Amino acid sequence: METRIRYGLPARITILAGFFTYIGADGSRAGEKAVFEVLLCSSCPISRLPDAKNGGRSQGQNNRGELMTSALRVTVALCAALFLCVAIQPAAAQNSKGHAYLFRGLAGVFSMGMDDLASKLEARGIETTVTGHNSWTSIVDQASAESRRNRGAPIIIIGHSLGADAAIQMAERLTALGTPPRLVVTFDPVGVNTVGPARGRFVNFFQSNNGYGKRLSTEKSFKGSLANLDLAGDRSLDHFNIDKSPRLHAEVVNRVRAIIA
């Protein structure tokens, strides 16, 4: 029975790099077929591997100087190939600036400021998802998995009215999953006024005198930070346009940029 050596993808890349090093050194193409068999399959018989020290020729033909030269050539090729295996594969993950999830309020028609804000974030290279407040349960697991794939890329959650309630609930769930959000921005939450077991930075824009917005409080299990910003003195705002304020949008964008910088 032949003894076979098994190769993963990094090993195949390493062999390929070494193979081209041999060809470049002496012009020999001996052993090329065996090398490409290794690249195209997961294992290869030891007896069919090319002689790395002499382009496939008999080992007995090599003198001591040729052996040392070949060994040095192999070492350089291995280092270069292994560096490529480590450096190239995580490139996509390192490029991620994070993902912002924006939730509209009732019926998805009274919170169009979320769409406008999403466009401003996208213009700065941040991926966004805009959806209705009931959708958070269907995307929270995906958001957590995406952050893990991208080496802890920031999760940002923003919501208005019932969408603000959803943002708080999603933040608590993400924390339980081990991927807490970095920033949660709420505009006039209406039903949820307490933040439970969550981490991250919470900013609540609300009006205490418009009949809808609520100040947020925290439970003992809360491990993040919370800033309540009462805009009761701004008569240009109400519950139905607070999410559309260019001034508040600019503040949110600046807070997001501070996180991803």
C-alpha positions as CSV (number, residue, x, y, z in Angstrom):
1,M,0.0,0.0,0.0
2,E,1.3,3.4,-0.9
3,T,1.8,6.0,1.7
4,R,0.0,9.2,0.8
5,I,0.5,12.8,2.1
6,R,-2.6,14.9,2.5
7,Y,-2.5,18.6,1.7
8,G,-4.9,21.5,2.6
9,L,-5.2,24.6,0.5
10,P,-2.3,26.5,2.2
11,A,0.0,23.5,1.6
12,R,-0.9,23.4,-2.0
13,I,-0.2,27.1,-2.5
14,T,3.1,26.6,-0.7
15,I,4.1,23.7,-3.1
16,L,3.1,25.8,-6.1
17,A,5.3,28.7,-4.9
18,G,8.2,26.3,-4.3
19,F,7.7,24.7,-7.7
20,F,8.0,27.9,-9.6
21,T,11.1,28.7,-7.6
22,Y,12.8,25.5,-8.8
23,I,11.9,26.2,-12.4
24,G,13.2,29.8,-12.2
25,A,16.5,28.5,-10.8
26,D,17.5,25.9,-13.3
27,G,15.0,25.9,-16.1
28,S,14.0,22.3,-15.4
29,R,10.4,21.3,-15.7
30,A,10.9,17.8,-14.3
31,G,8.3,16.8,-11.7
32,E,5.8,19.4,-13.0
33,K,3.0,16.8,-13.5
34,A,3.4,15.5,-9.9
35,V,3.3,19.0,-8.4
36,F,0.1,19.9,-10.2
37,E,-1.5,16.6,-9.1
38,V,-0.9,17.9,-5.5
39,L,-2.6,21.2,-6.4
40,L,-5.6,19.5,-8.0
41,C,-6.2,16.8,-5.4
42,S,-6.0,16.6,-1.6
43,S,-3.3,13.9,-1.4
44,C,-0.5,12.5,-3.5
45,P,1.8,9.4,-3.2
46,I,5.2,10.1,-1.7
47,S,6.9,8.3,-4.5
48,R,5.5,10.7,-7.1
49,L,6.5,13.9,-5.4
50,P,9.2,15.8,-7.4
51,D,12.7,16.0,-5.9
52,A,12.6,19.6,-4.5
53,K,16.4,19.7,-4.5
54,N,17.0,19.0,-8.2
55,G,13.9,19.6,-10.3
56,G,12.9,15.9,-10.1
57,R,16.3,14.3,-10.8
58,S,17.9,11.6,-8.6
59,Q,18.9,12.8,-5.2
60,G,22.3,11.1,-5.6
61,Q,23.2,13.6,-8.3
62,N,23.2,16.5,-5.9
63,N,26.4,17.6,-4.1
64,R,26.5,19.4,-0.8
65,G,26.5,22.9,-2.3
66,E,23.4,22.2,-4.4
67,L,21.6,20.8,-1.4
68,M,22.2,24.0,0.6
69,T,21.2,26.2,-2.3
70,S,18.0,24.2,-2.7
71,A,17.2,24.3,1.0
72,L,17.6,28.1,1.0
73,R,15.4,28.4,-2.0
74,V,12.7,26.2,-0.4
75,T,12.8,28.3,2.8
76,V,12.3,31.5,1.0
77,A,9.4,30.0,-1.1
78,L,7.7,28.6,2.0
79,C,7.9,31.9,3.9
80,A,6.5,33.8,1.0
81,A,3.6,31.4,0.4
82,L,2.7,31.1,4.0
83,F,2.6,34.9,4.3
84,L,0.2,35.1,1.4
85,C,-2.0,32.5,3.0
86,V,-2.3,34.5,6.2
87,A,-2.4,38.0,4.8
88,I,-4.7,37.6,1.8
89,Q,-7.6,35.6,3.3
90,P,-8.7,38.2,6.0
91,A,-8.4,41.2,3.7
92,A,-12.2,41.5,3.2
93,A,-12.8,41.3,6.9
94,Q,-10.3,44.1,7.6
95,N,-12.0,46.4,5.1
96,S,-15.4,46.4,6.9
97,K,-16.4,49.7,8.5
98,G,-19.4,48.1,10.3
99,H,-23.1,47.8,9.6
100,A,-25.8,50.2,10.6
101,Y,-29.4,48.9,11.1
102,L,-32.1,51.5,11.0
103,F,-35.7,50.7,12.0
104,R,-38.8,52.7,11.0
105,G,-41.8,53.1,13.2
106,L,-45.5,52.3,12.7
107,A,-46.3,50.7,9.4
108,G,-43.0,51.8,8.0
109,V,-44.4,55.1,6.6
110,F,-43.9,57.6,9.4
111,S,-40.2,57.3,9.8
112,M,-38.7,58.1,6.4
113,G,-36.0,60.1,8.1
114,M,-34.3,56.7,8.7
115,D,-33.9,56.3,4.9
116,D,-32.4,59.7,4.6
117,L,-30.0,59.0,7.5
118,A,-29.0,55.7,5.9
119,S,-28.0,57.5,2.7
120,K,-25.8,59.8,4.6
121,L,-24.1,56.9,6.3
122,E,-23.6,55.0,3.1
123,A,-22.0,58.1,1.6
124,R,-19.3,57.6,4.2
125,G,-18.7,53.9,3.4
126,I,-20.9,52.4,6.1
127,E,-23.2,49.5,5.0
128,T,-26.8,50.0,6.1
129,T,-30.1,48.1,6.3
130,V,-33.4,50.0,6.6
131,T,-36.4,48.0,7.6
132,G,-39.6,48.0,9.7
133,H,-39.6,47.7,13.5
134,N,-41.0,44.1,13.5
135,S,-38.0,42.9,11.4
136,W,-35.4,43.0,14.2
137,T,-36.0,39.4,15.3
138,S,-35.4,38.1,11.8
139,I,-32.0,39.9,11.3
140,V,-30.4,39.9,14.7
141,D,-28.7,36.5,14.3
142,Q,-27.5,37.5,10.8
143,A,-26.1,40.8,12.2
144,S,-24.2,38.9,15.0
145,A,-22.8,36.4,12.6
146,E,-21.7,39.1,10.1
147,S,-19.8,41.0,12.9
148,R,-18.0,37.8,13.9
149,R,-17.0,37.1,10.3
150,N,-15.6,40.6,10.1
151,R,-13.6,40.3,13.3
152,G,-15.9,42.3,15.5
153,A,-16.9,44.9,13.0
154,P,-19.0,47.6,14.7
155,I,-22.8,47.1,14.9
156,I,-24.8,50.3,15.0
157,I,-28.6,50.4,15.6
158,I,-30.8,53.4,15.0
159,G,-34.6,53.6,15.3
160,H,-37.5,56.0,15.5
161,S,-40.7,55.6,17.6
162,L,-41.6,51.8,17.5
163,G,-38.3,51.4,15.6
164,A,-36.5,52.9,18.7
165,D,-38.1,50.2,20.8
166,A,-36.9,47.6,18.4
167,A,-33.4,49.1,18.5
168,I,-33.2,48.6,22.3
169,Q,-34.6,45.0,22.1
170,M,-32.1,44.1,19.3
171,A,-29.2,45.6,21.4
172,E,-30.1,43.4,24.3
173,R,-30.3,40.3,22.1
174,L,-27.0,41.1,20.4
175,T,-25.3,41.4,23.8
176,A,-26.7,38.0,24.8
177,L,-25.2,36.6,21.6
178,G,-21.7,38.0,22.5
179,T,-21.7,40.7,19.8
180,P,-23.0,43.9,21.6
181,P,-23.6,47.0,19.5
182,R,-21.1,49.8,19.6
183,L,-23.8,52.5,19.3
184,V,-27.5,52.6,19.7
185,V,-29.4,55.8,18.7
186,T,-33.1,56.2,19.5
187,F,-35.5,58.9,18.4
188,D,-38.5,59.2,20.6
189,P,-39.0,55.6,21.9
190,V,-42.7,55.1,22.8
191,G,-43.1,51.6,24.4
192,V,-39.8,50.6,25.8
193,N,-38.4,53.0,28.3
194,T,-35.9,50.7,30.1
195,V,-32.7,49.3,28.8
196,G,-31.9,45.9,30.3
197,P,-28.9,43.6,29.9
198,A,-27.0,45.3,27.1
199,R,-23.7,46.8,26.4
200,G,-22.7,49.7,24.1
201,R,-23.2,53.4,24.0
202,F,-26.9,54.5,23.9
203,V,-28.0,58.0,22.9
204,N,-31.7,58.9,23.2
205,F,-33.1,61.9,21.4
206,F,-36.6,62.5,22.8
207,Q,-39.1,65.2,23.6
208,S,-40.7,64.9,27.1
209,N,-43.6,67.2,26.1
210,N,-44.8,65.8,22.7
211,G,-47.0,63.1,24.2
212,Y,-45.0,60.2,22.7
213,G,-41.3,60.3,23.5
214,K,-39.8,58.7,26.6
215,R,-36.7,59.2,28.7
216,L,-34.8,55.9,29.0
217,S,-33.6,54.4,32.3
218,T,-31.4,51.4,32.8
219,E,-31.6,48.2,34.8
220,K,-28.8,47.0,37.0
221,S,-27.8,44.5,34.3
222,F,-27.0,47.3,31.9
223,K,-23.2,47.6,31.3
224,G,-23.0,50.4,28.8
225,S,-23.5,54.1,28.8
226,L,-26.7,56.1,28.3
227,A,-27.3,59.8,27.4
228,N,-30.8,61.2,27.4
229,L,-31.1,64.3,25.3
230,D,-34.4,66.1,25.9
231,L,-35.4,68.3,23.0
232,A,-38.5,69.7,24.6
233,G,-37.3,73.3,24.1
234,D,-37.1,72.9,20.3
235,R,-40.5,73.9,19.0
236,S,-39.6,73.0,15.4
237,L,-39.6,69.4,16.4
238,D,-42.3,66.9,17.2
239,H,-42.7,63.1,17.3
240,F,-43.4,62.9,13.5
241,N,-40.3,64.9,12.3
242,I,-37.7,64.4,15.0
243,D,-36.2,61.5,12.9
244,K,-35.8,63.9,9.9
245,S,-33.9,66.7,11.6
246,P,-30.7,67.5,9.6
247,R,-29.1,68.8,12.8
248,L,-29.7,65.5,14.6
249,H,-28.6,63.5,11.5
250,A,-25.3,65.4,11.5
251,E,-24.8,64.6,15.2
252,V,-25.5,60.9,14.6
253,V,-23.1,60.8,11.6
254,N,-20.4,62.3,13.7
255,R,-20.9,59.8,16.5
256,V,-20.8,57.0,14.0
257,R,-17.6,58.3,12.4
258,A,-16.0,58.5,15.9
259,I,-16.6,54.8,16.3
260,I,-15.3,53.6,13.0
261,A,-12.3,56.0,12.9
